[in-house]
């Protein structure tokens, strides 16, 4: 079994894969490298405006799989509108 990466110990500035959705900056600090189930998911906080986001965003198929696995936990009834 692989152990999750250690929590960041410093506020090392990294260049994010995509620009911040709010301010367009690429400077970010790593918040976490894992999702709540222990899977790989990089969460960063923008060094310019403070927006917390996933970077890079998972592929659409991975997002669909995640929500399908939750069994309606997020209130999705499958209906549009």
C-alpha positions as CSV (number, residue, x, y, z in Angstrom):
1,X,0.0,0.0,0.0
2,X,1.4,3.4,-1.0
3,X,1.4,6.1,1.7
4,X,-0.1,9.5,0.6
5,X,2.5,12.3,0.2
6,X,3.3,14.3,3.3
7,X,1.5,17.5,3.9
8,X,3.4,20.5,2.5
9,X,5.8,21.9,5.1
10,X,6.4,25.3,3.6
11,X,4.6,27.8,1.4
12,X,6.7,26.9,-1.7
13,X,5.4,28.8,-4.7
14,X,4.7,26.6,-7.6
15,X,3.6,27.3,-11.2
16,X,0.2,25.9,-11.6
17,X,-0.8,24.0,-14.7
18,X,-3.6,26.4,-15.5
19,X,-4.3,30.0,-14.8
20,X,-6.4,30.9,-11.8
21,X,-10.1,31.2,-12.8
22,X,-10.5,34.4,-10.8
23,X,-7.3,36.5,-11.4
24,X,-5.4,34.6,-14.2
25,X,-2.3,34.1,-12.0
26,X,-0.2,31.0,-12.3
27,X,1.5,31.3,-8.9
28,X,0.0,28.9,-6.3
29,X,0.8,27.0,-3.1
30,X,0.0,23.3,-2.7
31,X,-2.8,22.6,-0.2
32,X,-3.1,18.9,-0.8
33,X,-2.1,16.2,-3.2
34,X,-5.0,13.8,-2.4
35,X,-8.8,13.8,-2.5
36,X,-10.8,12.8,0.5
37,X,-10.7,9.1,-0.5
38,X,-6.9,9.2,-0.9
39,X,-6.8,9.3,-4.7
40,X,-4.5,11.7,-6.5
41,X,-5.9,15.2,-6.8
42,X,-3.8,18.4,-6.5
43,X,-5.5,21.2,-4.7
44,X,-3.8,24.6,-4.7
45,X,-4.4,28.1,-3.4
46,X,-3.7,31.1,-5.6
47,X,-1.0,33.3,-4.2
48,X,-2.5,36.4,-5.7
49,X,-6.2,36.2,-4.8
50,X,-6.6,33.2,-2.5
51,X,-8.9,31.1,-4.6
52,X,-8.7,27.4,-3.7
53,X,-9.0,25.1,-6.7
54,X,-8.1,21.8,-8.3
55,X,-5.1,22.1,-10.6
56,X,-5.1,20.6,-13.1
57,X,-8.7,19.7,-13.4
58,X,-9.4,16.0,-13.9
59,X,-10.5,14.8,-17.3
60,X,-14.3,14.8,-17.8
61,X,-14.5,11.0,-17.6
62,X,-12.8,11.0,-14.2
63,X,-15.2,13.7,-12.9
64,X,-18.2,11.6,-14.2
65,X,-16.8,8.5,-12.5
66,X,-16.3,10.4,-9.2
67,X,-19.9,11.7,-9.1
68,X,-21.3,8.3,-10.2
69,X,-19.5,6.6,-7.3
70,X,-21.0,9.0,-4.8
71,X,-24.5,7.5,-5.4
72,X,-26.4,10.8,-5.4
73,X,-24.6,12.2,-2.5
74,X,-24.5,15.6,-4.2
75,X,-28.2,15.7,-5.0
76,X,-28.0,14.7,-8.7
77,X,-31.3,13.2,-9.6
78,X,-30.3,12.7,-13.2
79,X,-32.8,15.2,-14.4
80,X,-32.0,18.4,-16.2
81,X,-33.9,21.5,-15.4
